[in-house]
Amino acid sequence: MTTTTRTLTSKSRGLPASWLIGKCLAWYDRRAAARTLSRFDNRMLKDIGITRSDISAAVRGRHRD
């Protein structure tokens, strides 16, 4: 009996499934961080150096000072 190991791939790009799972988990983490920050009041956001309109960029790591 011969066993064959196959790697699951994303059909659209031929990339390993672990890559796709990693991207989904990163998206989920960013979404959770944005949800948490959106619950802060404006004073709390100012204390950490962002405004409400900066939340999306901040969770993606693209916030500018």
PDB file of N, H, CA, C and O in Angstrom:
ATOM      1  N   MET A   1       0.832  -1.168   0.000  1.00  0.00           N
ATOM      2  CA  MET A   1       0.000   0.000   0.000  1.00  0.00           C
ATOM      3  C   MET A   1       0.882   1.239   0.000  1.00  0.00           C
ATOM      4  O   MET A   1       1.803   1.360   0.808  1.00  0.00           O
ATOM      5  N   THR A   2       0.597   2.139  -0.897  1.00  0.00           N
ATOM      6  H   THR A   2      -0.151   2.040  -1.554  1.00  0.00           H
ATOM      7  CA  THR A   2       1.356   3.367  -1.019  1.00  0.00           C
ATOM      8  C   THR A   2       0.490   4.531  -0.563  1.00  0.00           C
ATOM      9  O   THR A   2      -0.673   4.651  -0.949  1.00  0.00           O
ATOM     10  N   THR A   3       1.081   5.389   0.268  1.00  0.00           N
ATOM     11  H   THR A   3       2.026   5.292   0.581  1.00  0.00           H
ATOM     12  CA  THR A   3       0.343   6.576   0.682  1.00  0.00           C
ATOM     13  C   THR A   3       0.904   7.776  -0.036  1.00  0.00           C
ATOM     14  O   THR A   3       2.116   7.910  -0.207  1.00  0.00           O
ATOM     15  N   THR A   4       0.032   8.622  -0.443  1.00  0.00           N
ATOM     16  H   THR A   4      -0.953   8.513  -0.304  1.00  0.00           H
ATOM     17  CA  THR A   4       0.419   9.836  -1.139  1.00  0.00           C
ATOM     18  C   THR A   4       0.013  11.025  -0.292  1.00  0.00           C
ATOM     19  O   THR A   4      -1.113  11.092   0.201  1.00  0.00           O
ATOM     20  N   THR A   5       0.931  11.962  -0.122  1.00  0.00           N
ATOM     21  H   THR A   5       1.846  11.908  -0.522  1.00  0.00           H
ATOM     22  CA  THR A   5       0.636  13.171   0.630  1.00  0.00           C
ATOM     23  C   THR A   5       0.428  14.308  -0.345  1.00  0.00           C
ATOM     24  O   THR A   5       1.264  14.568  -1.210  1.00  0.00           O
ATOM     25  N   ARG A   6      -0.698  14.982  -0.195  1.00  0.00           N
ATOM     26  H   ARG A   6      -1.378  14.771   0.508  1.00  0.00           H
ATOM     27  CA  ARG A   6      -0.981  16.127  -1.034  1.00  0.00           C
ATOM     28  C   ARG A   6      -1.126  17.353  -0.164  1.00  0.00           C
ATOM     29  O   ARG A   6      -1.678  17.292   0.935  1.00  0.00           O
ATOM     30  N   THR A   7      -0.633  18.453  -0.659  1.00  0.00           N
ATOM     31  H   THR A   7      -0.185  18.503  -1.551  1.00  0.00           H
ATOM     32  CA  THR A   7      -0.792  19.727   0.026  1.00  0.00           C
ATOM     33  C   THR A   7      -2.029  20.410  -0.514  1.00  0.00           C
ATOM     34  O   THR A   7      -2.192  20.552  -1.726  1.00  0.00           O
ATOM     35  N   LEU A   8      -2.906  20.835   0.392  1.00  0.00           N
ATOM     36  H   LEU A   8      -2.774  20.720   1.376  1.00  0.00           H
ATOM     37  CA  LEU A   8      -4.085  21.581  -0.040  1.00  0.00           C
ATOM     38  C   LEU A   8      -3.633  22.915  -0.595  1.00  0.00           C
ATOM     39  O   LEU A   8      -2.734  23.549  -0.042  1.00  0.00           O
ATOM     40  N   THR A   9      -4.238  23.338  -1.667  1.00  0.00           N
ATOM     41  H   THR A   9      -4.968  22.823  -2.116  1.00  0.00           H
ATOM     42  CA  THR A   9      -3.855  24.619  -2.263  1.00  0.00           C
ATOM     43  C   THR A   9      -5.076  25.480  -2.517  1.00  0.00           C
ATOM     44  O   THR A   9      -6.187  24.985  -2.705  1.00  0.00           O
ATOM     45  N   SER A  10      -4.840  26.761  -2.519  1.00  0.00           N
ATOM     46  H   SER A  10      -3.936  27.162  -2.366  1.00  0.00           H
ATOM     47  CA  SER A  10      -5.878  27.706  -2.909  1.00  0.00           C
ATOM     48  C   SER A  10      -5.986  27.637  -4.426  1.00  0.00           C
ATOM     49  O   SER A  10      -4.983  27.800  -5.122  1.00  0.00           O
ATOM     50  N   LYS A  11      -7.158  27.405  -4.938  1.00  0.00           N
ATOM     51  H   LYS A  11      -7.972  27.273  -4.373  1.00  0.00           H
ATOM     52  CA  LYS A  11      -7.329  27.242  -6.387  1.00  0.00           C
ATOM     53  C   LYS A  11      -6.969  28.498  -7.166  1.00  0.00           C
ATOM     54  O   LYS A  11      -6.479  28.413  -8.292  1.00  0.00           O
ATOM     55  N   SER A  12      -7.207  29.664  -6.573  1.00  0.00           N
ATOM     56  H   SER A  12      -7.604  29.734  -5.658  1.00  0.00           H
ATOM     57  CA  SER A  12      -7.003  30.898  -7.320  1.00  0.00           C
ATOM     58  C   SER A  12      -5.535  31.204  -7.583  1.00  0.00           C
ATOM     59  O   SER A  12      -5.207  31.787  -8.616  1.00  0.00           O
ATOM     60  N   ARG A  13      -4.636  30.819  -6.662  1.00  0.00           N
ATOM     61  H   ARG A  13      -4.902  30.345  -5.822  1.00  0.00           H
ATOM     62  CA  ARG A  13      -3.230  31.179  -6.826  1.00  0.00           C
ATOM     63  C   ARG A  13      -2.284  29.991  -6.726  1.00  0.00           C
ATOM     64  O   ARG A  13      -1.081  30.143  -6.939  1.00  0.00           O
ATOM     65  N   GLY A  14      -2.800  28.829  -6.410  1.00  0.00           N
ATOM     66  H   GLY A  14      -3.777  28.706  -6.237  1.00  0.00           H
ATOM     67  CA  GLY A  14      -1.954  27.668  -6.263  1.00  0.00           C
ATOM     68  C   GLY A  14      -1.053  27.754  -5.039  1.00  0.00           C
ATOM     69  O   GLY A  14       0.024  27.157  -5.019  1.00  0.00           O
ATOM     70  N   LEU A  15      -1.482  28.491  -4.017  1.00  0.00           N
ATOM     71  H   LEU A  15      -2.357  28.976  -4.033  1.00  0.00           H
ATOM     72  CA  LEU A  15      -0.687  28.669  -2.813  1.00  0.00           C
ATOM     73  C   LEU A  15      -1.126  27.667  -1.751  1.00  0.00           C
ATOM     74  O   LEU A  15      -2.263  27.197  -1.775  1.00  0.00           O
ATOM     75  N   PRO A  16      -0.238  27.341  -0.826  1.00  0.00           N
ATOM     76  CA  PRO A  16      -0.605  26.388   0.225  1.00  0.00           C
ATOM     77  C   PRO A  16      -1.782  26.884   1.063  1.00  0.00           C
ATOM     78  O   PRO A  16      -1.950  28.087   1.266  1.00  0.00           O
ATOM     79  N   ALA A  17      -2.582  25.954   1.538  1.00  0.00           N
ATOM     80  H   ALA A  17      -2.445  24.977   1.373  1.00  0.00           H
ATOM     81  CA  ALA A  17      -3.745  26.303   2.354  1.00  0.00           C
ATOM     82  C   ALA A  17      -3.323  27.018   3.624  1.00  0.00           C
ATOM     83  O   ALA A  17      -4.064  27.862   4.129  1.00  0.00           O
ATOM     84  N   SER A  18      -2.146  26.698   4.152  1.00  0.00           N
ATOM     85  H   SER A  18      -1.544  26.013   3.742  1.00  0.00           H
ATOM     86  CA  SER A  18      -1.686  27.359   5.373  1.00  0.00           C
ATOM     87  C   SER A  18      -1.525  28.861   5.152  1.00  0.00           C
ATOM     88  O   SER A  18      -1.745  29.648   6.074  1.00  0.00           O
ATOM     89  N   TRP A  19      -1.142  29.266   3.943  1.00  0.00           N
ATOM     90  H   TRP A  19      -0.963  28.627   3.195  1.00  0.00           H
ATOM     91  CA  TRP A  19      -1.037  30.686   3.611  1.00  0.00           C
ATOM     92  C   TRP A  19      -2.413  31.333   3.699  1.00  0.00           C
ATOM     93  O   TRP A  19      -2.570  32.409   4.278  1.00  0.00           O
ATOM     94  N   LEU A  20      -3.395  30.673   3.124  1.00  0.00           N
ATOM     95  H   LEU A  20      -3.267  29.799   2.654  1.00  0.00           H
ATOM     96  CA  LEU A  20      -4.757  31.201   3.130  1.00  0.00           C
ATOM     97  C   LEU A  20      -5.303  31.274   4.553  1.00  0.00           C
ATOM     98  O   LEU A  20      -5.943  32.261   4.919  1.00  0.00           O
ATOM     99  N   ILE A  21      -5.063  30.261   5.344  1.00  0.00           N
ATOM    100  H   ILE A  21      -4.544  29.460   5.047  1.00  0.00           H
ATOM    101  CA  ILE A  21      -5.513  30.258   6.735  1.00  0.00           C
ATOM    102  C   ILE A  21      -4.836  31.384   7.500  1.00  0.00           C
ATOM    103  O   ILE A  21      -5.485  32.061   8.297  1.00  0.00           O
ATOM    104  N   GLY A  22      -3.552  31.597   7.274  1.00  0.00           N
ATOM    105  H   GLY A  22      -3.025  31.047   6.626  1.00  0.00           H
ATOM    106  CA  GLY A  22      -2.823  32.683   7.922  1.00  0.00           C
ATOM    107  C   GLY A  22      -3.411  34.042   7.569  1.00  0.00           C
ATOM    108  O   GLY A  22      -3.553  34.906   8.435  1.00  0.00           O
ATOM    109  N   LYS A  23      -3.750  34.229   6.306  1.00  0.00           N
ATOM    110  H   LYS A  23      -3.635  33.527   5.603  1.00  0.00           H
ATOM    111  CA  LYS A  23      -4.364  35.491   5.874  1.00  0.00           C
ATOM    112  C   LYS A  23      -5.725  35.700   6.541  1.00  0.00           C
ATOM    113  O   LYS A  23      -6.050  36.810   6.961  1.00  0.00           O
ATOM    114  N   CYS A  24      -6.509  34.643   6.637  1.00  0.00           N
ATOM    115  H   CYS A  24      -6.245  33.740   6.296  1.00  0.00           H
ATOM    116  CA  CYS A  24      -7.825  34.744   7.282  1.00  0.00           C
ATOM    117  C   CYS A  24      -7.687  35.072   8.765  1.00  0.00           C
ATOM    118  O   CYS A  24      -8.440  35.891   9.291  1.00  0.00           O
ATOM    119  N   LEU A  25      -6.736  34.442   9.438  1.00  0.00           N
ATOM    120  H   LEU A  25      -6.124  33.776   9.010  1.00  0.00           H
ATOM    121  CA  LEU A  25      -6.522  34.720  10.858  1.00  0.00           C
ATOM    122  C   LEU A  25      -6.033  36.147  11.077  1.00  0.00           C
ATOM    123  O   LEU A  25      -6.441  36.799  12.038  1.00  0.00           O
ATOM    124  N   ALA A  26      -5.169  36.635  10.201  1.00  0.00           N
ATOM    125  H   ALA A  26      -4.838  36.106   9.420  1.00  0.00           H
ATOM    126  CA  ALA A  26      -4.684  38.013  10.304  1.00  0.00           C
ATOM    127  C   ALA A  26      -5.834  38.993  10.097  1.00  0.00           C
ATOM    128  O   ALA A  26      -5.926  39.996  10.804  1.00  0.00           O
ATOM    129  N   TRP A  27      -6.711  38.712   9.138  1.00  0.00           N
ATOM    130  H   TRP A  27      -6.636  37.897   8.563  1.00  0.00           H
ATOM    131  CA  TRP A  27      -7.877  39.563   8.898  1.00  0.00           C
ATOM    132  C   TRP A  27      -8.779  39.581  10.129  1.00  0.00           C
ATOM    133  O   TRP A  27      -9.265  40.637  10.534  1.00  0.00           O
ATOM    134  N   TYR A  28      -9.000  38.405  10.724  1.00  0.00           N
ATOM    135  H   TYR A  28      -8.605  37.547  10.395  1.00  0.00           H
ATOM    136  CA  TYR A  28      -9.840  38.315  11.909  1.00  0.00           C
ATOM    137  C   TYR A  28      -9.239  39.121  13.062  1.00  0.00           C
ATOM    138  O   TYR A  28      -9.968  39.809  13.776  1.00  0.00           O
ATOM    139  N   ASP A  29      -7.922  39.044  13.250  1.00  0.00           N
ATOM    140  H   ASP A  29      -7.330  38.485  12.670  1.00  0.00           H
ATOM    141  CA  ASP A  29      -7.251  39.803  14.310  1.00  0.00           C
ATOM    142  C   ASP A  29      -7.378  41.306  14.083  1.00  0.00           C
ATOM    143  O   ASP A  29      -7.635  42.058  15.023  1.00  0.00           O
ATOM    144  N   ARG A  30      -7.196  41.746  12.829  1.00  0.00           N
ATOM    145  H   ARG A  30      -6.987  41.135  12.065  1.00  0.00           H
ATOM    146  CA  ARG A  30      -7.346  43.176  12.520  1.00  0.00           C
ATOM    147  C   ARG A  30      -8.770  43.643  12.769  1.00  0.00           C
ATOM    148  O   ARG A  30      -8.990  44.740  13.284  1.00  0.00           O
ATOM    149  N   ARG A  31      -9.726  42.818  12.406  1.00  0.00           N
ATOM    150  H   ARG A  31      -9.548  41.927  11.988  1.00  0.00           H
ATOM    151  CA  ARG A  31     -11.139  43.152  12.614  1.00  0.00           C
ATOM    152  C   ARG A  31     -11.452  43.275  14.108  1.00  0.00           C
ATOM    153  O   ARG A  31     -12.161  44.192  14.522  1.00  0.00           O
ATOM    154  N   ALA A  32     -10.925  42.357  14.909  1.00  0.00           N
ATOM    155  H   ALA A  32     -10.348  41.613  14.573  1.00  0.00           H
ATOM    156  CA  ALA A  32     -11.143  42.410  16.356  1.00  0.00           C
ATOM    157  C   ALA A  32     -10.485  43.650  16.961  1.00  0.00           C
ATOM    158  O   ALA A  32     -11.060  44.288  17.843  1.00  0.00           O
ATOM    159  N   ALA A  33      -9.291  43.991  16.495  1.00  0.00           N
ATOM    160  H   ALA A  33      -8.824  43.472  15.778  1.00  0.00           H
ATOM    161  CA  ALA A  33      -8.602  45.186  16.996  1.00  0.00           C
ATOM    162  C   ALA A  33      -9.378  46.448  16.627  1.00  0.00           C
ATOM    163  O   ALA A  33      -9.510  47.358  17.445  1.00  0.00           O
ATOM    164  N   ALA A  34      -9.887  46.504  15.411  1.00  0.00           N
ATOM    165  H   ALA A  34      -9.780  45.764  14.746  1.00  0.00           H
ATOM    166  CA  ALA A  34     -10.663  47.669  14.976  1.00  0.00           C
ATOM    167  C   ALA A  34     -11.944  47.785  15.792  1.00  0.00           C
ATOM    168  O   ALA A  34     -12.351  48.887  16.159  1.00  0.00           O
ATOM    169  N   ARG A  35     -12.576  46.656  16.075  1.00  0.00           N
ATOM    170  H   ARG A  35     -12.245  45.761  15.776  1.00  0.00           H
ATOM    171  CA  ARG A  35     -13.796  46.668  16.878  1.00  0.00           C
ATOM    172  C   ARG A  35     -13.496  47.192  18.288  1.00  0.00           C
ATOM    173  O   ARG A  35     -14.262  47.986  18.834  1.00  0.00           O
ATOM    174  N   THR A  36     -12.387  46.749  18.869  1.00  0.00           N
ATOM    175  H   THR A  36     -11.765  46.104  18.426  1.00  0.00           H
ATOM    176  CA  THR A  36     -12.001  47.210  20.206  1.00  0.00           C
ATOM    177  C   THR A  36     -11.714  48.700  20.207  1.00  0.00           C
ATOM    178  O   THR A  36     -12.195  49.426  21.077  1.00  0.00           O
ATOM    179  N   LEU A  37     -10.931  49.161  19.236  1.00  0.00           N
ATOM    180  H   LEU A  37     -10.541  48.571  18.530  1.00  0.00           H
ATOM    181  CA  LEU A  37     -10.604  50.590  19.172  1.00  0.00           C
ATOM    182  C   LEU A  37     -11.839  51.446  18.924  1.00  0.00           C
ATOM    183  O   LEU A  37     -11.931  52.562  19.434  1.00  0.00           O
ATOM    184  N   SER A  38     -12.774  50.941  18.158  1.00  0.00           N
ATOM    185  H   SER A  38     -12.699  50.034  17.743  1.00  0.00           H
ATOM    186  CA  SER A  38     -13.975  51.734  17.869  1.00  0.00           C
ATOM    187  C   SER A  38     -14.837  51.920  19.104  1.00  0.00           C
ATOM    188  O   SER A  38     -15.674  52.823  19.139  1.00  0.00           O
ATOM    189  N   ARG A  39     -14.653  51.093  20.110  1.00  0.00           N
ATOM    190  H   ARG A  39     -13.973  50.360  20.081  1.00  0.00           H
ATOM    191  CA  ARG A  39     -15.396  51.241  21.367  1.00  0.00           C
ATOM    192  C   ARG A  39     -14.781  52.296  22.285  1.00  0.00           C
ATOM    193  O   ARG A  39     -15.424  52.731  23.240  1.00  0.00           O
ATOM    194  N   PHE A  40     -13.548  52.709  22.007  1.00  0.00           N
ATOM    195  H   PHE A  40     -13.026  52.355  21.231  1.00  0.00           H
ATOM    196  CA  PHE A  40     -12.901  53.743  22.819  1.00  0.00           C
ATOM    197  C   PHE A  40     -13.553  55.084  22.535  1.00  0.00           C
ATOM    198  O   PHE A  40     -14.011  55.336  21.420  1.00  0.00           O
ATOM    199  N   ASP A  41     -13.592  55.939  23.541  1.00  0.00           N
ATOM    200  H   ASP A  41     -13.220  55.734  24.446  1.00  0.00           H
ATOM    201  CA  ASP A  41     -14.083  57.291  23.284  1.00  0.00           C
ATOM    202  C   ASP A  41     -12.942  58.116  22.672  1.00  0.00           C
ATOM    203  O   ASP A  41     -11.791  57.678  22.655  1.00  0.00           O
ATOM    204  N   ASN A  42     -13.271  59.309  22.173  1.00  0.00           N
ATOM    205  H   ASN A  42     -14.206  59.665  22.187  1.00  0.00           H
ATOM    206  CA  ASN A  42     -12.291  60.133  21.460  1.00  0.00           C
ATOM    207  C   ASN A  42     -11.096  60.511  22.338  1.00  0.00           C
ATOM    208  O   ASN A  42      -9.973  60.623  21.847  1.00  0.00           O
ATOM    209  N   ARG A  43     -11.341  60.708  23.637  1.00  0.00           N
ATOM    210  H   ARG A  43     -12.254  60.618  24.035  1.00  0.00           H
ATOM    211  CA  ARG A  43     -10.252  61.059  24.546  1.00  0.00           C
ATOM    212  C   ARG A  43      -9.258  59.898  24.665  1.00  0.00           C
ATOM    213  O   ARG A  43      -8.045  60.111  24.660  1.00  0.00           O
ATOM    214  N   MET A  44      -9.768  58.694  24.772  1.00  0.00           N
ATOM    215  H   MET A  44     -10.753  58.521  24.777  1.00  0.00           H
ATOM    216  CA  MET A  44      -8.892  57.529  24.875  1.00  0.00           C
ATOM    217  C   MET A  44      -8.084  57.335  23.585  1.00  0.00           C
ATOM    218  O   MET A  44      -6.899  57.005  23.630  1.00  0.00           O
ATOM    219  N   LEU A  45      -8.733  57.541  22.452  1.00  0.00           N
ATOM    220  H   LEU A  45      -9.695  57.809  22.416  1.00  0.00           H
ATOM    221  CA  LEU A  45      -8.018  57.428  21.175  1.00  0.00           C
ATOM    222  C   LEU A  45      -6.924  58.485  21.080  1.00  0.00           C
ATOM    223  O   LEU A  45      -5.822  58.206  20.608  1.00  0.00           O
ATOM    224  N   LYS A  46      -7.232  59.699  21.532  1.00  0.00           N
ATOM    225  H   LYS A  46      -8.127  59.926  21.916  1.00  0.00           H
ATOM    226  CA  LYS A  46      -6.236  60.766  21.508  1.00  0.00           C
ATOM    227  C   LYS A  46      -5.049  60.419  22.404  1.00  0.00           C
ATOM    228  O   LYS A  46      -3.905  60.732  22.071  1.00  0.00           O
ATOM    229  N   ASP A  47      -5.318  59.776  23.535  1.00  0.00           N
ATOM    230  H   ASP A  47      -6.247  59.522  23.805  1.00  0.00           H
ATOM    231  CA  ASP A  47      -4.250  59.362  24.449  1.00  0.00           C
ATOM    232  C   ASP A  47      -3.266  58.394  23.795  1.00  0.00           C
ATOM    233  O   ASP A  47      -2.077  58.406  24.116  1.00  0.00           O
ATOM    234  N   ILE A  48      -3.748  57.565  22.890  1.00  0.00           N
ATOM    235  H   ILE A  48      -4.714  57.554  22.630  1.00  0.00           H
ATOM    236  CA  ILE A  48      -2.842  56.623  22.218  1.00  0.00           C
ATOM    237  C   ILE A  48      -2.359  57.149  20.872  1.00  0.00           C
ATOM    238  O   ILE A  48      -1.635  56.462  20.152  1.00  0.00           O
ATOM    239  N   GLY A  49      -2.763  58.365  20.542  1.00  0.00           N
ATOM    240  H   GLY A  49      -3.351  58.923  21.127  1.00  0.00           H
ATOM    241  CA  GLY A  49      -2.217  59.031  19.364  1.00  0.00           C
ATOM    242  C   GLY A  49      -2.925  58.807  18.055  1.00  0.00           C
ATOM    243  O   GLY A  49      -2.332  58.998  16.993  1.00  0.00           O
ATOM    244  N   ILE A  50      -4.183  58.405  18.102  1.00  0.00           N
ATOM    245  H   ILE A  50      -4.665  58.250  18.965  1.00  0.00           H
ATOM    246  CA  ILE A  50      -4.934  58.242  16.855  1.00  0.00           C
ATOM    247  C   ILE A  50      -6.289  58.915  16.972  1.00  0.00           C
ATOM    248  O   ILE A  50      -6.752  59.226  18.069  1.00  0.00           O
ATOM    249  N   THR A  51      -6.911  59.132  15.836  1.00  0.00           N
ATOM    250  H   THR A  51      -6.534  58.879  14.944  1.00  0.00           H
ATOM    251  CA  THR A  51      -8.278  59.650  15.803  1.00  0.00           C
ATOM    252  C   THR A  51      -9.181  58.525  15.311  1.00  0.00           C
ATOM    253  O   THR A  51      -8.706  57.482  14.863  1.00  0.00           O
ATOM    254  N   ARG A  52     -10.457  58.746  15.398  1.00  0.00           N
ATOM    255  H   ARG A  52     -10.844  59.594  15.762  1.00  0.00           H
ATOM    256  CA  ARG A  52     -11.410  57.726  14.970  1.00  0.00           C
ATOM    257  C   ARG A  52     -11.200  57.354  13.493  1.00  0.00           C
ATOM    258  O   ARG A  52     -11.348  56.191  13.117  1.00  0.00           O
ATOM    259  N   SER A  53     -10.860  58.330  12.675  1.00  0.00           N
ATOM    260  H   SER A  53     -10.740  59.274  12.981  1.00  0.00           H
ATOM    261  CA  SER A  53     -10.651  58.057  11.253  1.00  0.00           C
ATOM    262  C   SER A  53      -9.344  57.312  10.982  1.00  0.00           C
ATOM    263  O   SER A  53      -9.141  56.813   9.876  1.00  0.00           O
ATOM    264  N   ASP A  54      -8.455  57.229  11.976  1.00  0.00           N
ATOM    265  H   ASP A  54      -8.620  57.635  12.875  1.00  0.00           H
ATOM    266  CA  ASP A  54      -7.177  56.522  11.829  1.00  0.00           C
ATOM    267  C   ASP A  54      -7.258  55.045  12.200  1.00  0.00           C
ATOM    268  O   ASP A  54      -6.295  54.308  11.990  1.00  0.00           O
ATOM    269  N   ILE A  55      -8.370  54.605  12.738  1.00  0.00           N
ATOM    270  H   ILE A  55      -9.153  55.203  12.909  1.00  0.00           H
ATOM    271  CA  ILE A  55      -8.456  53.237  13.268  1.00  0.00           C
ATOM    272  C   ILE A  55      -8.127  52.196  12.210  1.00  0.00           C
ATOM    273  O   ILE A  55      -7.328  51.294  12.461  1.00  0.00           O
ATOM    274  N   SER A  56      -8.717  52.301  11.055  1.00  0.00           N
ATOM    275  H   SER A  56      -9.366  53.034  10.851  1.00  0.00           H
ATOM    276  CA  SER A  56      -8.493  51.310   9.999  1.00  0.00           C
ATOM    277  C   SER A  56      -7.015  51.230   9.614  1.00  0.00           C
ATOM    278  O   SER A  56      -6.459  50.138   9.494  1.00  0.00           O
ATOM    279  N   ALA A  57      -6.389  52.376   9.422  1.00  0.00           N
ATOM    280  H   ALA A  57      -6.840  53.263   9.520  1.00  0.00           H
ATOM    281  CA  ALA A  57      -4.969  52.400   9.064  1.00  0.00           C
ATOM    282  C   ALA A  57      -4.102  51.898  10.209  1.00  0.00           C
ATOM    283  O   ALA A  57      -3.096  51.227   9.980  1.00  0.00           O
ATOM    284  N   ALA A  58      -4.483  52.217  11.428  1.00  0.00           N
ATOM    285  H   ALA A  58      -5.301  52.763  11.614  1.00  0.00           H
ATOM    286  CA  ALA A  58      -3.690  51.810  12.589  1.00  0.00           C
ATOM    287  C   ALA A  58      -3.663  50.300  12.749  1.00  0.00           C
ATOM    288  O   ALA A  58      -2.615  49.738  13.071  1.00  0.00           O
ATOM    289  N   VAL A  59      -4.780  49.632  12.536  1.00  0.00           N
ATOM    290  H   VAL A  59      -5.631  50.088  12.275  1.00  0.00           H
ATOM    291  CA  VAL A  59      -4.804  48.180  12.693  1.00  0.00           C
ATOM    292  C   VAL A  59      -4.096  47.479  11.538  1.00  0.00           C
ATOM    293  O   VAL A  59      -3.707  46.318  11.661  1.00  0.00           O
ATOM    294  N   ARG A  60      -3.930  48.173  10.428  1.00  0.00           N
ATOM    295  H   ARG A  60      -4.247  49.117  10.328  1.00  0.00           H
ATOM    296  CA  ARG A  60      -3.176  47.602   9.311  1.00  0.00           C
ATOM    297  C   ARG A  60      -1.689  47.943   9.385  1.00  0.00           C
ATOM    298  O   ARG A  60      -0.895  47.487   8.563  1.00  0.00           O
ATOM    299  N   GLY A  61      -1.321  48.755  10.389  1.00  0.00           N
ATOM    300  H   GLY A  61      -1.966  49.125  11.058  1.00  0.00           H
ATOM    301  CA  GLY A  61       0.082  49.123  10.548  1.00  0.00           C
ATOM    302  C   GLY A  61       0.519  50.246   9.641  1.00  0.00           C
ATOM    303  O   GLY A  61       1.715  50.426   9.411  1.00  0.00           O
ATOM    304  N   ARG A  62      -0.419  51.000   9.126  1.00  0.00           N
ATOM    305  H   ARG A  62      -1.390  50.854   9.313  1.00  0.00           H
ATOM    306  CA  ARG A  62      -0.104  52.079   8.170  1.00  0.00           C
ATOM    307  C   ARG A  62      -0.361  53.466   8.735  1.00  0.00           C
ATOM    308  O   ARG A  62      -0.469  54.439   7.989  1.00  0.00           O
ATOM    309  N   HIS A  63      -0.460  53.552  10.053  1.00  0.00           N
ATOM    310  H   HIS A  63      -0.373  52.762  10.659  1.00  0.00           H
ATOM    311  CA  HIS A  63      -0.756  54.838  10.696  1.00  0.00           C
ATOM    312  C   HIS A  63       0.455  55.761  10.613  1.00  0.00           C
ATOM    313  O   HIS A  63       1.584  55.349  10.876  1.00  0.00           O
ATOM    314  N   ARG A  64       0.203  57.010  10.245  1.00  0.00           N
ATOM    315  H   ARG A  64      -0.715  57.345  10.031  1.00  0.00           H
ATOM    316  CA  ARG A  64       1.268  58.009  10.176  1.00  0.00           C
ATOM    317  C   ARG A  64       1.107  58.958  11.344  1.00  0.00           C
ATOM    318  O   ARG A  64      -0.008  59.269  11.760  1.00  0.00           O
ATOM    319  N   ASP A  65       2.228  59.413  11.867  1.00  0.00           N
ATOM    320  H   ASP A  65       3.135  59.159  11.529  1.00  0.00           H
ATOM    321  CA  ASP A  65       2.197  60.384  12.972  1.00  0.00           C
ATOM    322  C   ASP A  65       1.910  61.774  12.475  1.00  0.00           C
ATOM    323  O   ASP A  65       1.848  62.713  13.269  1.00  0.00           O
TER     324      ASP A  65
END
